[in-house]
Every structure is written in structure tokens, then in C-alpha cells.
Amino acid sequence: MKLLFNSPYTLDAADAAALRIAVPGIEIATVPYTPDPDKLPGADVDALVTEQVPRNLAAWPRLRWVQLMSAGSNQVIGHPIGQTSIPVTTASGTHGVPIAQYITCSALMLAHRMPQLFEFKPTRKWPNRVALASFSLRGRTAGILGYGSIGRESARQLAALGMRILCYKRDPAVHEDPGFNAWPGTGDPRGELPAAWYGPGQLTELLPQCDLVVVTVPSTPTTESLLGARELALLKPTAHLIHISRGGVVDETALADALRAGRLAGAAVDCFVREPTPTDYPLFDVPNLIMTPHMSGVYDAFFPAFNALLRENAVRFVSGRPLLNVVSTAAGY
């Protein structure tokens, strides 16, 4: 088995040795990272680790498995590989804890009015403290849109703060998650935390109950503009929204209008339709909005977590066992 490693991260000697121990006889090839894998030599490659997938699959006649380094898989929607039997697996489960920490942090910052309180130091003006009073998350309701590894760990952390959890997912009848988890003992693998489960067509029932909405759904044609003006209007004016999915899942214009009009109390957004955002991006002028540059999943221990997933999937690949995190071309993730 030859595995080609096309990654901006470095596979060091210890990682390579661990992979060779896990899969005796594996040949590991590394190349200078390129975002265009069609520039790579693929004629003798059996497995590819990459962020993007080559489109000219005729140049990869032996390719039998692609391991993405991203948790999302929107880059393979409509891709030629979807017309083949080659499995594509994601890095889902490697970001659960850090992105959930970002969500918890954002929820607490919004509850404690931190964007407004941060103005105290640069302005040196003592504020009206009563007007900036915080509120407790305990006893309030969080709606988690998307219940994969990130949504489940977010639910666990928010439930620990005393929040009631509601869940929205493509198939609400399936409660368990068999995917990879880099942090055993975290998340909600058996789906025990939600007080209620909702599916497509049921946002009108879920959203009015929520004090906090957390958007973690994958980017697919069915989730494009999942939350638009109509859906945001269903939220309480005291509600908050945290969006860590992909740009376009939440309608940015509708979100800006709701925040400016006071129909939504605040939001935190970590992903945008245009990335990098230009300096004149319209969201920069929107009040009560925390903006971060797609950083929620950037953390120092990603590569060790990813390597653990890669080793497990490599062992499964050579032994003919089902791979973890296989993308469904029908669902788009």
C-alpha cells in the first residue's frame, strides 16, 4: 500500500514510525504541499491524504481511498469522485473539543456582554453597569443545529452549564454517532442529552424555544441559507446565535438586518461567504456581533488527533474493515 501525504502539516519521524508499526509494509510518500492535487504524481498511489481531491482520476488508477484533513466535505459535492466507488473520509471528530470550547466561550461572552465591556479599557469611561447586566445560561434552552462530533460536544458543555438541549439533524430518528472521537469520554455518542429531536421541516417548532442557537451543520445544497430572514424572525429578540459551520448556511444579510433592528440580541460568526473577508466586508459594521477569522477549529494539537484517525483508518483499509467518517455522496457529508 502506498500512501501519499499532501499536507501543510509535517509528518515527523515519530508519526511516520507509528503509522508503519500500525500498518506493516506501508509506503509513505510525502510531497511539498499543493492545494491542487492534480499537479501530483498519482499513478502508483493507493491512498491519498489531502485537503482537496484530484479531479482527473484517470491519472490515479490505483487510488482506493482519500482521507481529507477537513471535518467538512463540501469540496467533494459534485466532484467526479462521487461517481466512483472510492471512499472519501473526513477528519470529523478531530475538532469536537476545541470548537465546542469556542462555542461555550462565545455563549458566555454574549451572556456577559463582553463585546460591550471590552470598550471600557480603551475608552477609560466608567459605564452604566446596570445597562450591561449579564444573564445566566442555566435554565435556558440551546438549539444545536447539526449533531455530529462538534454539536454533541457543544451539547455536553452547554448542558454542564445547566442549559436544556434541543437537537436538529438530517435524520432525527438516528441518535447514535459511530464516528471517530479524538477525546474519549466527551461528546454525546449515544444521543442522551437532547430533550427533543427535530428534523428537516421542523425549524419552525424548534427555533421559537431557543435562547441560544448553535449552527454546526455541514455545508450542503440542502443547508444553503438554512437560516434566512424567515427563520431568524422565529427567534426571541433576546436570543443569541453562534455560527461555526460554513459561509452561506446563515444568510449574512438577514443576520445583519436582525441585529441592526434589535430582533436578535447578539451573535458570534466564525465563517463567511467570502474568505478572507475584505476590509469593507459589510458585517464589520454590524452591532452586537463577534467576528473571528475562521479560527474555531485551529488549535495546537490538531495533527496528533488527525494522525490517530489516520492510523485507525489505515489499519481498517488494509484489513478490509469499514472506514470511519465515510462521506455519503447522497447526503453531501
MILOPA-14180 format. One record per residue (C-alpha): residue number from 1; residue in one letter; x, y, z. Coordinates in Angstrom, 3 decimals. Layout:
(site NUM; a; (X; Y; Z))
...
//
This chain:
(site 1; m; (0.000; 0.000; 0.000))
(site 2; k; (1.367; 3.387; -0.980))
(site 3; l; (0.001; 6.413; 0.872))
(site 4; l; (0.724; 9.889; -0.478))
(site 5; f; (0.750; 12.679; 2.094))
(site 6; n; (-0.219; 16.087; 0.628))
(site 7; s; (-0.484; 18.251; 3.710))
(site 8; p; (0.550; 21.680; 5.004))
(site 9; y; (1.488; 19.846; 8.217))
(site 10; t; (4.724; 17.903; 8.566))
(site 11; l; (4.578; 14.166; 9.158))
(site 12; d; (7.521; 13.830; 11.506))
(site 13; a; (9.623; 10.721; 12.046))
(site 14; a; (7.715; 9.581; 15.128))
(site 15; d; (4.344; 9.881; 13.373))
(site 16; a; (5.646; 8.028; 10.327))
(site 17; a; (7.114; 5.277; 12.546))
(site 18; a; (3.800; 4.859; 14.375))
(site 19; l; (1.978; 4.541; 11.058))
(site 20; r; (4.467; 1.928; 9.821))
(site 21; i; (4.030; -0.074; 13.032))
(site 22; a; (0.256; 0.090; 12.681))
(site 23; v; (0.388; -0.921; 9.005))
(site 24; p; (3.441; -3.083; 8.306))
(site 25; g; (4.743; -2.685; 4.774))
(site 26; i; (3.081; 0.667; 4.141))
(site 27; e; (4.991; 3.008; 1.842))
(site 28; i; (4.627; 6.647; 2.910))
(site 29; a; (5.351; 9.296; 0.293))
(site 30; t; (5.414; 12.990; 1.122))
(site 31; v; (5.412; 15.880; -1.321))
(site 32; p; (5.617; 19.666; -0.976))
(site 33; y; (2.071; 20.691; -0.160))
(site 34; t; (-0.091; 21.885; -3.035))
(site 35; p; (-3.765; 22.905; -2.900))
(site 36; d; (-4.117; 21.441; -6.407))
(site 37; p; (-3.566; 17.674; -6.133))
(site 38; d; (-3.959; 17.262; -9.904))
(site 39; k; (-0.361; 18.511; -10.060))
(site 40; l; (0.805; 15.482; -8.067))
(site 41; p; (2.075; 12.151; -9.456))
(site 42; g; (-0.704; 9.684; -8.655))
(site 43; a; (-0.144; 6.706; -10.939))
(site 44; d; (1.070; 4.357; -8.174))
(site 45; v; (-0.843; 5.805; -5.190))
(site 46; d; (-3.353; 3.646; -3.293))
(site 47; a; (-4.382; 6.180; -0.640))
(site 48; l; (-4.205; 9.970; -0.527))
(site 49; v; (-4.173; 12.335; 2.459))
(site 50; t; (-5.203; 15.779; 1.243))
(site 51; e; (-7.407; 18.832; 1.657))
(site 52; q; (-8.620; 18.804; -1.963))
(site 53; v; (-9.335; 15.790; -4.168))
(site 54; p; (-7.848; 15.373; -7.676))
(site 55; r; (-10.425; 15.691; -10.444))
(site 56; n; (-8.504; 13.813; -13.132))
(site 57; l; (-8.963; 10.409; -11.542))
(site 58; a; (-7.699; 8.687; -14.682))
(site 59; a; (-4.235; 9.785; -13.549))
(site 60; w; (-4.788; 7.900; -10.267))
(site 61; p; (-5.655; 4.361; -11.482))
(site 62; r; (-4.764; 2.644; -8.178))
(site 63; l; (-6.472; 5.153; -5.872))
(site 64; r; (-8.782; 3.325; -3.455))
(site 65; w; (-9.176; 5.744; -0.545))
(site 66; v; (-8.980; 9.507; 0.097))
(site 67; q; (-8.563; 10.841; 3.637))
(site 68; l; (-9.496; 14.519; 3.925))
(site 69; m; (-7.842; 16.728; 6.523))
(site 70; s; (-11.028; 18.733; 6.967))
(site 71; a; (-14.071; 17.853; 9.050))
(site 72; g; (-16.289; 19.189; 6.273))
(site 73; s; (-16.557; 17.673; 2.827))
(site 74; n; (-18.265; 20.344; 0.756))
(site 75; q; (-15.244; 20.260; -1.586))
(site 76; v; (-16.418; 16.888; -2.955))
(site 77; i; (-20.031; 17.898; -3.667))
(site 78; g; (-20.467; 17.455; -7.412))
(site 79; h; (-16.916; 16.102; -7.657))
(site 80; p; (-16.107; 13.293; -10.154))
(site 81; i; (-15.088; 11.009; -7.282))
(site 82; g; (-18.751; 10.809; -6.335))
(site 83; q; (-19.306; 8.757; -9.488))
(site 84; t; (-16.801; 6.142; -8.339))
(site 85; s; (-16.641; 3.596; -5.525))
(site 86; i; (-13.579; 5.271; -3.980))
(site 87; p; (-14.398; 6.146; -0.342))
(site 88; v; (-13.652; 9.631; 0.908))
(site 89; t; (-13.286; 10.013; 4.669))
(site 90; t; (-13.262; 13.230; 6.679))
(site 91; a; (-11.414; 14.423; 9.767))
(site 92; s; (-14.668; 14.634; 11.729))
(site 93; g; (-14.026; 14.018; 15.415))
(site 94; t; (-10.679; 15.821; 15.478))
(site 95; h; (-12.212; 19.257; 16.142))
(site 96; g; (-15.007; 18.459; 18.603))
(site 97; v; (-13.492; 19.719; 21.849))
(site 98; p; (-11.737; 22.907; 20.650))
(site 99; i; (-14.667; 24.100; 18.530))
(site 100; a; (-17.089; 23.310; 21.346))
(site 101; q; (-14.822; 25.361; 23.638))
(site 102; y; (-15.107; 28.224; 21.165))
(site 103; i; (-18.892; 27.876; 21.204))
(site 104; t; (-19.023; 27.785; 25.007))
(site 105; c; (-16.665; 30.756; 25.196))
(site 106; s; (-18.805; 32.716; 22.723))
(site 107; a; (-22.007; 31.843; 24.576))
(site 108; l; (-20.502; 33.090; 27.838))
(site 109; m; (-19.094; 36.231; 26.208))
(site 110; l; (-22.519; 37.077; 24.810))
(site 111; a; (-24.213; 36.318; 28.134))
(site 112; h; (-21.746; 38.570; 29.988))
(site 113; r; (-21.866; 41.355; 27.375))
(site 114; m; (-18.133; 41.103; 26.752))
(site 115; p; (-18.145; 42.931; 23.375))
(site 116; q; (-19.598; 45.974; 25.152))
(site 117; l; (-17.469; 45.548; 28.283))
(site 118; f; (-14.289; 45.427; 26.205))
(site 119; e; (-14.946; 49.068; 25.354))
(site 120; f; (-14.260; 50.062; 28.969))
(site 121; k; (-10.480; 49.867; 28.792))
(site 122; p; (-9.834; 51.727; 25.508))
(site 123; t; (-12.411; 54.459; 26.281))
(site 124; r; (-11.488; 54.704; 30.016))
(site 125; k; (-15.129; 55.639; 30.697))
(site 126; w; (-16.996; 54.012; 33.592))
(site 127; p; (-20.146; 52.519; 32.011))
(site 128; n; (-23.732; 52.158; 33.136))
(site 129; r; (-23.264; 48.788; 34.812))
(site 130; v; (-26.974; 48.072; 35.163))
(site 131; a; (-27.455; 48.520; 31.423))
(site 132; l; (-24.670; 45.991; 30.837))
(site 133; a; (-26.028; 43.373; 33.235))
(site 134; s; (-25.341; 39.762; 32.284))
(site 135; f; (-27.669; 36.778; 32.462))
(site 136; s; (-27.255; 33.143; 33.458))
(site 137; l; (-27.210; 30.370; 30.883))
(site 138; r; (-28.568; 27.941; 33.478))
(site 139; g; (-32.192; 27.112; 32.849))
(site 140; r; (-32.169; 28.411; 29.271))
(site 141; t; (-32.533; 26.428; 26.043))
(site 142; a; (-29.866; 25.802; 23.409))
(site 143; g; (-30.792; 24.527; 19.957))
(site 144; i; (-27.924; 22.628; 18.314))
(site 145; l; (-28.323; 22.581; 14.525))
(site 146; g; (-26.196; 19.672; 13.371))
(site 147; y; (-25.451; 16.852; 15.792))
(site 148; g; (-22.114; 15.461; 14.727))
(site 149; s; (-18.991; 15.411; 16.884))
(site 150; i; (-18.920; 19.208; 17.285))
(site 151; g; (-22.615; 19.546; 18.035))
(site 152; r; (-22.509; 16.702; 20.539))
(site 153; e; (-19.554; 18.080; 22.480))
(site 154; s; (-21.166; 21.532; 22.407))
(site 155; a; (-24.292; 19.967; 23.869))
(site 156; r; (-22.258; 18.316; 26.625))
(site 157; q; (-20.508; 21.538; 27.604))
(site 158; l; (-23.664; 23.664; 27.460))
(site 159; a; (-25.631; 21.035; 29.384))
(site 160; a; (-22.923; 21.175; 32.056))
(site 161; l; (-23.741; 24.885; 32.365))
(site 162; g; (-27.348; 23.966; 33.016))
(site 163; m; (-28.826; 24.511; 29.568))
(site 164; r; (-31.664; 22.432; 28.124))
(site 165; i; (-30.590; 20.924; 24.796))
(site 166; l; (-32.668; 20.622; 21.639))
(site 167; c; (-31.214; 18.897; 18.572))
(site 168; y; (-31.750; 19.357; 14.837))
(site 169; k; (-30.302; 16.820; 12.386))
(site 170; r; (-30.991; 15.349; 8.978))
(site 171; d; (-32.334; 12.092; 10.436))
(site 172; p; (-33.574; 12.712; 13.996))
(site 173; a; (-34.516; 9.038; 14.369))
(site 174; v; (-30.805; 8.130; 14.470))
(site 175; h; (-29.480; 9.146; 17.875))
(site 176; e; (-26.071; 7.438; 17.975))
(site 177; d; (-22.862; 8.649; 16.338))
(site 178; p; (-20.342; 5.903; 15.400))
(site 179; g; (-17.737; 8.355; 14.066))
(site 180; f; (-14.210; 8.991; 15.271))
(site 181; n; (-13.698; 10.889; 18.526))
(site 182; a; (-10.218; 12.091; 19.434))
(site 183; w; (-11.336; 12.654; 23.039))
(site 184; p; (-12.913; 9.517; 24.530))
(site 185; g; (-15.443; 10.350; 27.206))
(site 186; t; (-16.526; 13.595; 25.543))
(site 187; g; (-19.473; 14.442; 23.330))
(site 188; d; (-22.753; 12.569; 23.365))
(site 189; p; (-22.117; 9.420; 21.308))
(site 190; r; (-25.380; 7.719; 22.279))
(site 191; g; (-27.515; 10.834; 21.951))
(site 192; e; (-28.606; 11.018; 25.562))
(site 193; l; (-28.545; 14.795; 26.099))
(site 194; p; (-31.243; 16.320; 23.860))
(site 195; a; (-34.641; 16.821; 25.442))
(site 196; a; (-36.160; 16.699; 21.938))
(site 197; w; (-35.054; 15.893; 18.396))
(site 198; y; (-36.082; 17.764; 15.240))
(site 199; g; (-35.502; 17.192; 11.541))
(site 200; p; (-35.932; 18.990; 8.215))
(site 201; g; (-39.161; 20.955; 8.115))
(site 202; q; (-39.296; 21.352; 11.900))
(site 203; l; (-37.251; 24.516; 12.439))
(site 204; t; (-40.496; 26.422; 12.963))
(site 205; e; (-41.078; 24.272; 16.048))
(site 206; l; (-37.523; 24.366; 17.363))
(site 207; l; (-36.385; 27.973; 16.894))
(site 208; p; (-39.024; 29.800; 18.986))
(site 209; q; (-37.954; 27.751; 22.021))
(site 210; c; (-34.278; 28.709; 21.803))
(site 211; d; (-32.359; 31.255; 23.820))
(site 212; l; (-29.194; 30.191; 22.002))
(site 213; v; (-28.850; 28.681; 18.514))
(site 214; v; (-25.596; 26.925; 17.614))
(site 215; v; (-25.063; 26.239; 13.902))
(site 216; t; (-22.765; 23.275; 13.224))
(site 217; v; (-24.463; 21.668; 10.199))
(site 218; p; (-22.285; 20.666; 7.236))
(site 219; s; (-22.373; 22.788; 4.108))
(site 220; t; (-24.533; 21.010; 1.534))
(site 221; p; (-27.094; 22.134; -1.048))
(site 222; t; (-29.840; 21.376; 1.497))
(site 223; t; (-28.255; 23.543; 4.213))
(site 224; e; (-27.570; 26.575; 1.996))
(site 225; s; (-29.394; 29.539; 3.626))
(site 226; l; (-30.776; 27.181; 6.266))
(site 227; l; (-31.303; 30.240; 8.463))
(site 228; g; (-32.677; 33.144; 6.466))
(site 229; a; (-34.902; 36.086; 7.324))
(site 230; r; (-37.938; 33.866; 7.865))
(site 231; e; (-36.134; 31.549; 10.282))
(site 232; l; (-34.353; 34.321; 12.190))
(site 233; a; (-37.710; 36.043; 12.684))
(site 234; l; (-38.843; 32.997; 14.668))
(site 235; l; (-36.205; 33.614; 17.338))
(site 236; k; (-36.820; 35.577; 20.501))
(site 237; p; (-35.370; 39.114; 20.367))
(site 238; t; (-33.333; 38.116; 23.434))
(site 239; a; (-31.794; 35.107; 21.679))
(site 240; h; (-28.171; 34.691; 20.548))
(site 241; l; (-26.709; 32.803; 17.599))
(site 242; i; (-23.290; 31.174; 17.173))
(site 243; h; (-22.268; 30.093; 13.672))
(site 244; i; (-19.169; 27.910; 13.131))
(site 245; s; (-20.302; 25.915; 10.084))
(site 246; r; (-19.570; 27.375; 6.634))
(site 247; g; (-20.383; 30.665; 4.977))
(site 248; g; (-23.793; 30.657; 3.342))
(site 249; v; (-25.554; 28.399; 5.850))
(site 250; v; (-26.752; 31.526; 7.672))
(site 251; d; (-27.935; 34.337; 5.407))
(site 252; e; (-25.496; 37.138; 6.258))
(site 253; t; (-27.765; 39.952; 5.079))
(site 254; a; (-30.696; 38.618; 7.099))
(site 255; l; (-28.485; 38.222; 10.173))
(site 256; a; (-27.152; 41.780; 9.830))
(site 257; d; (-30.687; 43.146; 9.467))
(site 258; a; (-31.902; 41.266; 12.542))
(site 259; l; (-29.001; 42.519; 14.668))
(site 260; r; (-29.346; 46.117; 13.493))
(site 261; a; (-33.095; 46.104; 14.142))
(site 262; g; (-32.744; 44.540; 17.596))
(site 263; r; (-34.707; 41.458; 16.551))
(site 264; l; (-31.740; 39.384; 17.722))
(site 265; a; (-29.695; 40.217; 20.809))
(site 266; g; (-26.283; 39.141; 19.533))
(site 267; a; (-24.275; 36.663; 17.507))
(site 268; a; (-20.823; 35.193; 17.027))
(site 269; v; (-19.746; 34.231; 13.497))
(site 270; d; (-16.570; 32.339; 12.579))
(site 271; c; (-17.241; 31.618; 8.875))
(site 272; f; (-18.169; 33.823; 5.973))
(site 273; v; (-19.347; 33.698; 2.379))
(site 274; r; (-16.117; 35.448; 1.345))
(site 275; e; (-12.878; 34.302; 2.950))
(site 276; p; (-10.568; 36.052; 3.553))
(site 277; t; (-13.001; 38.857; 4.316))
(site 278; p; (-12.143; 42.151; 2.560))
(site 279; t; (-11.716; 45.246; 4.711))
(site 280; d; (-15.068; 46.609; 3.533))
(site 281; y; (-16.993; 43.438; 4.368))
(site 282; p; (-20.462; 44.612; 5.467))
(site 283; l; (-20.594; 42.526; 8.648))
(site 284; f; (-17.775; 44.591; 10.192))
(site 285; d; (-20.252; 47.433; 10.756))
(site 286; v; (-22.962; 45.314; 12.382))
(site 287; p; (-23.597; 45.876; 16.115))
(site 288; n; (-23.631; 43.109; 18.755))
(site 289; l; (-21.656; 40.787; 16.506))
(site 290; i; (-18.475; 38.927; 17.423))
(site 291; m; (-16.455; 38.116; 14.296))
(site 292; t; (-13.477; 35.747; 14.196))
(site 293; p; (-11.458; 34.718; 11.096))
(site 294; h; (-12.500; 31.047; 10.815))
(site 295; m; (-10.375; 30.173; 13.844))
(site 296; s; (-12.639; 27.960; 15.953))
(site 297; g; (-11.032; 24.769; 14.659))
(site 298; v; (-7.431; 25.985; 14.599))
(site 299; y; (-5.668; 24.524; 17.627))
(site 300; d; (-2.224; 23.281; 18.588))
(site 301; a; (-2.949; 19.545; 18.895))
(site 302; f; (-4.814; 19.015; 15.620))
(site 303; f; (-2.115; 16.963; 13.937))
(site 304; p; (-1.746; 14.376; 16.756))
(site 305; a; (-5.531; 13.954; 16.747))
(site 306; f; (-5.580; 13.638; 12.963))
(site 307; n; (-2.738; 11.101; 12.980))
(site 308; a; (-4.676; 8.915; 15.417))
(site 309; l; (-7.608; 8.910; 12.983))
(site 310; l; (-5.312; 8.279; 10.008))
(site 311; r; (-3.684; 5.270; 11.700))
(site 312; e; (-7.053; 3.779; 12.613))
(site 313; n; (-8.411; 4.217; 9.102))
(site 314; a; (-5.220; 2.884; 7.531))
(site 315; v; (-5.496; -0.279; 9.624))
(site 316; r; (-9.130; -0.622; 8.604))
(site 317; f; (-8.257; -0.026; 4.948))
(site 318; v; (-5.663; -2.780; 4.666))
(site 319; s; (-7.811; -5.233; 6.635))
(site 320; g; (-10.943; -4.544; 4.593))
(site 321; r; (-12.937; -3.223; 7.570))
(site 322; p; (-15.355; -0.259; 7.262))
(site 323; l; (-13.591; 3.110; 7.385))
(site 324; l; (-14.524; 5.828; 9.859))
(site 325; n; (-16.166; 9.082; 8.687))
(site 326; v; (-17.037; 7.949; 5.150))
(site 327; v; (-18.700; 10.742; 3.162))
(site 328; s; (-22.181; 9.990; 1.859))
(site 329; t; (-22.414; 11.340; -1.668))
(site 330; a; (-26.202; 11.337; -1.316))
(site 331; a; (-26.183; 13.459; 1.857))
(site 332; g; (-23.183; 15.573; 0.871))
(site 333; y; (-21.189; 14.861; 4.052))
//
